[in-house]
Amino acid sequence: MHNMAILPINEPAGVLVKTTCVDYPGRVAGSFFLKGCNLRCPYCYNTGLVSGTNSLESLNTVEELFAHLEKRQGILSGLVLSGGEPLLNPYTPIIIKKAKELNYKIKIDTNGTLPDELEAFINNSELKPDFIAMDIKTSPDRYAETLCSKKSVFFGNKEHFENLVKRTAALVAQYPADQREYRTVLVPGLITKEDIKKIAGILPKDASWQFAQFRNENCLDSSYNELYPYTDTEAFELVAYAKSFIPKAALR
């Protein structure tokens, strides 16, 4: 785990969303979106967090997050750590420990390519998340070409990413069904019926598989801003197809 002693908590670290009723199933929560990510999903709209280009004034400190959690004790019951990719951020263990001391339940949103890091959190009683949401962005065998930075040593290495995504999906599946979900954005070109069939093959049958419509705004790859989302009819068809494999598939 990261060395916790030397990290200053009064420096810009992420974006605080003070209250959310939709990000932690069954709970009113706060969310903290942390900087940094190991993927470069072309449709990502948290561009500044992923690439580190957010202006420092637009970011909150961990100290501000802690003050908010202390003030809202008893009103909020959950904290969502998202990103970027929280499993890579050195502040994540510090935040989880403090939030747990304040009796918050912790939900982690992960991109599904860091099974070793996730396992380390799960196996540490002080850091174990109470809820895990895993993003599944396309077929596991397509990550290496579509989501990996071209500068990465793993660009084009299909087996590498397939292995990571499958291992993460299996780790998440060990959680009780009401403490986990899998999430997929309906990005035209990245999610087709073929992709849905392949993804369904690595999910537990009782999975909560939540789909969302693609938003063509502020995308990391600006050409995706010109890409039209699926029509409602097309989206419903794809989710109905997903339901044929995973009954609890749903369009958010």
Beta strands, then each sheet from edge to edge (+ up, - down):
strand 1: 12-20
strand 2: 29-34
strand 3: 60-61
strand 4: 78-82
strand 5: 105-110
strand 6: 131-135
strand 7: 180-186
strand 8: 209-213
strand 9: 249-251
sheet 1: 3+ 1- 2+ 4+ 5+ 6+ 7+ 8+ 9+
end
